[in-house]
Amino acid sequence: MFVQYILCVCFATTVFAGRRGGRGGKGETDRLDHFVSGGFKEEMRMSPWHAGIYTKSTTPYMQICGGTLIAKNVVVSAAHCFSESRQKPSVANYAVAVGKIYRPWNDAHDTGAQKSDVKEIIIPPRYQGNVANFQDDIALVIVEKEFHNSEFVKPACVSFDERLDEEQLWVGNTGKVAGWGLTGEDARPSQVLRAAILPSVTIDKCIDESPVAFRSYITGDKICAGYNNGTAVCRGDSGGGLMFSSKIDGVDRFFLRGIVSTSNTAEEHGCNIYTWATFTHLLRHEHLVKAVVPDVEEACSPKSSDEGVDDRIARLTDIPRIQRCDCTCPPGTYKIRHGKYCKNL
């Protein structure tokens, strides 16, 4: 029997890396098996963008997926973490934490953690879950309480420049992914944040060397990365970010390129650690992201001014200055994104 997992939930013959069972209610506590297999213990300051998605259906809350902070109140994750098909998720069922090393919601060792309830979950209208092989497996999670920049909390860089995207995803280049997923084929979830370095794999290689039954899950908005040596993403890592670094203004900055989505797995084990995974390609969802954070690219764009990158991040992520607008904008603002938003002059 062929089983496919996406770092988060299990539906019929599909398993999301980390989340098993139905959404909410009965089965909630056993749907979470988390983590990066074969990776290394991560320091929070090395992945300050990493977020944990938690279900509120248990006490205390239980981590089910990962995510990536891209603005003070916006986290990018996987749609399958919240919805099995076209069913609209209830925001009341979820919470988000950043700045955490330890998986438990209330771990006392997480002195730099910040937490918030969820205000809105935005999923592409064409997302249909397993019916469409998890095409458009991306979600934007808007939190109620803004997160503040600190030593342990900073948003990731985002760029939709196709040349930079191609350069970073060049075959053999390595990216980093973090999570609390399973640490081995039949292991338990990691209680401490771990990370793995994974090489980019060409789409041709990914398709040609994957089982025939899994190839349909390598959809048009997916990229592939990983090894076949035991270092892999696993259940519980779903929604986490695949990050690639580039030097900007003389500083190494990490850019979000992919979102942990699906992987081929073996039915006799909880996780197949000898195969690569697919990641939702962020580049393919530029319009979705910019509809929520129009100036998301500004923080890490090369600048000739004396303004530092961290200063630009702090300025960029103050997105409450962007407001929805149906027709006219108030004085001192102008329309952007086909008149849907107003932005300060």
C-alpha positions in Angstrom: 0.0 0.0 0.0 1.3 3.4 -1.0 1.2 6.0 1.7 2.1 9.7 1.2 2.6 12.0 4.1 2.7 15.7 4.3 4.4 17.1 7.3 1.3 17.1 9.3 -1.9 15.1 9.1 -3.2 11.7 8.0 -6.2 11.3 5.6 -7.1 7.9 4.2 -3.9 6.8 2.3 -2.2 10.1 2.9 -0.2 11.0 6.0 0.8 14.6 6.8 4.2 14.5 8.4 3.2 15.0 12.0 -0.5 15.2 12.3 -2.4 12.0 12.4 -6.1 11.4 12.7 -8.9 13.9 12.1 -9.0 17.6 12.7 -10.1 18.3 16.2 -11.9 16.2 18.8 -11.4 12.5 18.9 -8.0 11.4 17.7 -6.4 14.8 18.2 -3.7 13.6 20.7 -2.3 10.8 18.5 -2.2 12.7 15.2 1.1 14.5 16.1 4.3 12.7 15.4 6.9 15.3 14.8 10.3 15.9 13.3 13.4 16.2 11.3 15.2 12.9 11.1 19.0 12.8 11.2 19.3 16.5 11.8 21.0 18.5 14.6 19.8 20.4 17.6 19.0 24.0 16.6 19.6 27.2 18.5 16.6 29.6 18.4 18.8 32.5 17.4 19.8 30.4 14.3 16.2 30.0 13.2 14.4 33.0 14.7 11.7 32.9 12.0 10.5 29.4 12.9 7.0 29.1 14.3 5.0 26.3 15.9 1.3 25.8 15.0 -0.6 24.4 17.9 -4.1 22.8 18.2 -6.2 24.1 21.1 -8.3 21.0 21.3 -6.0 19.5 23.9 -4.8 20.8 27.3 -2.1 22.0 27.2 -2.1 22.9 23.5 -0.4 20.4 21.2 2.1 21.2 18.4 0.9 19.9 15.0 2.9 21.8 12.4 5.6 24.3 11.7 5.5 27.7 10.1 7.7 30.7 9.1 7.3 34.2 10.4 7.4 36.7 7.5 5.8 39.8 9.2 4.9 40.8 12.8 1.5 39.2 12.5 1.8 36.8 9.5 3.1 33.2 9.5 3.4 31.0 6.4 2.5 27.4 6.9 0.9 24.5 4.9 -2.8 24.4 4.1 -3.1 20.7 5.0 -2.2 21.7 8.6 -5.7 23.3 8.8 -7.9 21.7 6.2 -8.4 18.3 4.7 -10.2 19.6 1.6 -12.1 22.8 0.9 -13.5 22.9 4.5 -12.8 26.3 6.0 -10.8 25.9 9.2 -12.0 27.5 12.5 -9.4 30.0 13.8 -10.6 29.3 17.3 -8.9 25.9 17.1 -5.4 27.1 16.7 -2.6 29.1 18.3 0.9 30.1 17.2 4.2 30.4 19.1 7.5 31.8 18.0 10.9 32.0 19.7 10.6 28.4 21.0 13.2 25.7 21.3 11.0 23.2 23.2 8.0 21.6 21.7 5.6 21.7 24.7 3.4 24.8 24.7 4.2 25.9 28.3 7.8 24.8 28.6 9.5 27.0 31.3 12.8 26.9 29.4 11.4 28.9 26.6 12.2 32.3 28.1 12.1 34.1 24.8 8.8 32.6 23.5 6.0 34.7 22.2 2.4 33.3 21.7 -0.8 34.4 20.1 -4.3 33.2 19.1 -5.1 33.1 15.4 -7.2 35.9 13.8 -7.5 34.6 10.3 -6.3 31.7 8.1 -6.0 32.4 4.4 -5.9 29.4 2.1 -5.8 29.5 -1.8 -9.3 29.1 -3.2 -8.1 26.2 -5.5 -6.7 24.2 -2.6 -8.6 20.9 -2.4 -6.3 18.7 -0.3 -5.9 15.1 -1.3 -8.4 15.4 -4.1 -6.0 17.6 -6.0 -2.8 16.0 -4.7 -2.2 18.9 -2.3 -1.7 21.5 -5.1 -1.6 25.0 -3.5 -0.6 23.6 -0.1 0.1 27.0 1.5 -1.7 29.0 4.3 -1.1 32.5 5.6 -1.9 32.6 9.4 -2.7 36.0 10.7 -2.3 36.2 14.5 -4.2 38.3 16.9 -1.2 39.6 18.8 1.8 40.9 16.9 5.2 39.4 17.5 8.1 41.7 18.4 11.6 41.4 17.0 14.1 40.0 19.5 17.2 37.9 19.7 15.0 34.8 19.2 12.2 36.2 17.0 12.8 37.8 13.5 10.9 37.3 10.3 12.5 35.5 7.4 13.5 37.2 4.2 11.1 36.9 1.2 12.0 37.6 -2.4 10.0 36.9 -5.6 13.0 37.7 -7.8 13.1 34.8 -10.2 16.9 35.1 -10.7 17.6 34.9 -7.0 15.2 32.0 -6.7 16.9 30.1 -9.5 20.3 30.8 -8.0 19.4 29.6 -4.6 17.6 26.5 -5.8 20.4 25.4 -8.2 20.9 21.7 -8.1 23.1 20.7 -5.1 22.7 24.0 -3.2 21.6 23.3 0.3 18.8 24.8 2.4 17.8 24.5 6.0 14.6 23.3 7.5 13.7 23.1 11.3 11.0 21.3 13.2 9.9 19.1 16.0 9.0 16.0 13.9 9.9 12.4 14.2 13.7 11.8 14.7 13.7 8.4 12.9 11.5 5.9 11.0 9.6 4.8 14.1 10.9 7.3 16.6 9.1 9.6 18.9 8.7 13.4 18.2 11.6 15.5 19.1 10.9 17.7 22.2 13.7 20.1 21.2 13.9 22.0 18.0 16.1 20.3 15.4 17.3 21.3 11.9 18.6 19.6 8.8 20.6 20.7 5.8 19.0 19.4 2.6 20.2 19.8 -1.0 17.9 21.0 -3.8 16.9 18.2 -6.2 15.9 18.9 -9.8 12.2 18.3 -10.6 13.2 15.8 -13.3 15.2 13.7 -10.8 12.4 14.1 -8.2 9.8 12.8 -10.6 11.8 10.1 -12.4 13.2 8.5 -9.2 10.0 8.7 -7.2 7.5 5.8 -7.0 4.9 6.0 -9.8 2.1 6.3 -7.2 3.7 9.3 -5.6 4.5 11.3 -8.8 1.1 12.9 -9.1 1.8 14.6 -5.7 4.8 16.5 -7.3 2.4 19.2 -8.6 3.3 22.3 -10.6 3.9 24.4 -7.5 6.3 22.0 -5.8 10.1 21.9 -5.5 12.0 19.0 -4.1 14.9 18.7 -1.6 16.5 16.1 0.6 18.8 13.0 0.8 18.2 9.3 0.7 20.6 8.7 3.6 18.4 9.1 6.6 18.4 12.8 6.9 14.8 14.0 6.1 11.8 15.9 7.1 9.2 13.7 8.8 5.8 13.7 10.5 5.3 16.9 12.5 7.5 19.1 10.2 4.7 20.0 7.9 4.4 23.7 7.2 8.0 24.5 8.2 10.1 26.6 5.9 12.9 25.5 3.6 15.4 28.4 3.9 18.3 29.3 1.6 20.9 31.9 2.4 22.4 34.8 0.3 24.6 37.7 1.3 22.7 41.0 1.3 24.5 44.2 2.1 27.4 42.1 3.3 25.2 40.1 5.7 24.0 36.5 5.3 20.2 36.5 5.1 17.9 33.4 4.9 15.1 33.4 2.3 12.0 31.3 2.5 11.8 29.2 -0.7 9.6 26.3 0.2 7.0 25.0 2.7 7.2 21.4 3.8 4.3 19.6 2.1 4.5 16.0 1.0 6.7 13.0 0.9 6.6 9.3 -0.1 6.6 7.0 3.0 6.8 3.3 3.7 3.7 1.7 5.2 5.7 -0.4 7.7 7.2 2.7 9.3 5.9 6.0 10.7 8.3 7.9 8.4 10.5 7.2 5.3 13.8 8.8 6.0 15.4 7.6 2.8 13.7 9.8 0.4 13.3 13.5 -0.5 10.3 15.6 0.2 8.2 18.1 -1.8 7.9 21.7 -0.7 5.3 24.2 -1.9 7.3 26.7 -4.0 6.7 30.2 -2.5 7.5 31.9 -5.8 4.3 30.4 -7.2 2.2 32.2 -4.6 3.5 35.7 -4.9 0.0 37.2 -5.4 -1.4 35.4 -2.3 1.5 36.7 -0.1 1.5 40.2 -1.4 -2.2 40.6 -1.0 -1.6 40.3 2.7 1.9 41.8 3.0 2.4 44.0 0.0 5.9 45.2 0.9 7.2 41.8 2.1 10.3 42.0 -0.1 11.5 45.3 1.1 13.3 44.1 4.3 16.0 42.2 2.5 16.3 44.0 -0.7 19.8 45.4 -1.4 20.0 49.0 -0.3 22.5 51.7 -0.9 21.4 53.8 2.0 22.8 53.7 5.5 19.7 52.0 6.8 20.5 48.6 8.3 18.7 45.4 7.3 17.3 44.9 10.8 15.9 48.4 10.8 14.2 47.7 7.5 12.8 44.5 8.9 11.3 46.4 11.8 9.9 49.0 9.5 8.5 46.4 7.0 6.8 44.2 9.5 4.6 47.0 10.9 1.9 46.0 8.5 -1.1 47.5 10.3 -0.5 50.6 8.1 -1.9 48.5 5.2 -5.7 48.5 5.3 -8.3 46.9 3.1 -10.1 49.4 0.8 -13.1 48.8 -1.4 -13.2 51.9 -3.5 -11.6 55.2 -2.2 -8.6 55.7 0.0 -8.3 58.3 2.7 -6.1 61.4 2.3 -2.4 60.6 2.4 -2.7 57.1 0.9 -2.9 55.5 -2.5 -4.3 52.4 -4.0 -2.3 49.2 -4.6 -3.1 45.7 -5.7 -5.9 46.6 -8.0 -7.5 48.9 -5.6 -7.9 46.3 -2.8 -5.6 48.1 -0.4 -4.5 51.5 0.7 -0.9 52.3 1.5 0.6 55.4 3.2 2.4 57.8 0.9 
